[in-house]
Amino acid sequence: MHRRAPVSERSAFAFFAGVIVHVLGCSPGAGLGDDTDGTTGASTGADASSAAGTTGATAGGVSMSSSDPTVDPDTSGDELGESSGDAETVGTTGEPFPAPIPDECITDVTPGHHVFECDGLLYDLEVPEQCLDAACGMIFDVHGLAMSAQMQDACTNLRELGREHGFIVVQPNADPAPPASNWIPEVDDAKVFDAMERVAAAFHVDPDRWHFTGFSQGGFMTWRFACAHADVLASVAPAAACGGGFPVSDCGFVGEDVPSEPVDVLYMHGTADLVVNFACARPRRDAIIEHFGLGPAEPLTLDDELRRTRHSADGMTLEFVEHDYTGDSVLAGGHCMPGIDDPGDAPGQFVPASCDDPFLFVWGEELVQFFLDHPRG
């Protein structure tokens, strides 16, 4: 399904994409996901399919489940109904835990990988089995310009990490499909937040463990969610995104453009980023420190290519990571996510979004650990 953005939004995106085209000398996406044949089209199950093997698309709000390798393909019917039907299950505490509640978008509430459509957007949803027996946390993981959920997960590995650590992971897909995919704040932010509320309600997500992360354009959305939804988010982790020369709104942490309350932040940016210039990163860090009255830097990691510091105060933590790694595209420089070698074979993708080896820092693992360490309250 294609959306036609208002003129002002299309103009802003055209500028944003144009900068990246200039940097890469190819179609939009900073080498993060361009279509090999140059075609564009509506998002389909193939476009938004997961690296874990999503086999079908959704249409009219009907979720098509994949054969996730962690779920027994023969487990269905009555056996699955014991954990996802009308009956309550008993969690590890011995207390009954309510069964998940499907709605018109999230129609399949069994464990495993699903793709669902809600309000014109496709979402890759990973549900660990243990999350049907006890309240889990929830991570929204948002891709960048010209990318997809599959490309994002190839760099964060959050579907697998979520299964290991008890997080429901949701990865939205922008419309249209790569390489034309892009997020329009005035159109998409409300849709993504609605999906977040739906997932939380369907699976009885722990209200103190709602987390949000994103890369590049997804990082800008993460900043906006920090400003708009600090009342429900426990912590956020934007990457390769901050205000500056791009006409993309985020959260400036100055004036009225601030969160309503403290929200813990893990912020990563590459010093060699040629798409979203690193020049805006330290001013963003400093604005957060000033707004929340955070203390001096506590060094966590010091290395020739990686520096991580923590600033904290009562009820608030900021961890700032700057790295000198670069990606597969020399023209994109350090606009990348370290830790995993993205194969770069997703539909509509030209260049992987991962940084080149070697890595001292695995972004997906650090995300999960930060979210585990920083619930609300």
Disulfide bonds with the S-S distance in Angstrom:
Cys105-Cys118 2.39
Cys131-Cys136 2.06
Cys227-Cys251 2.00
Cys242-Cys280 1.72
Cys336-Cys355 2.08
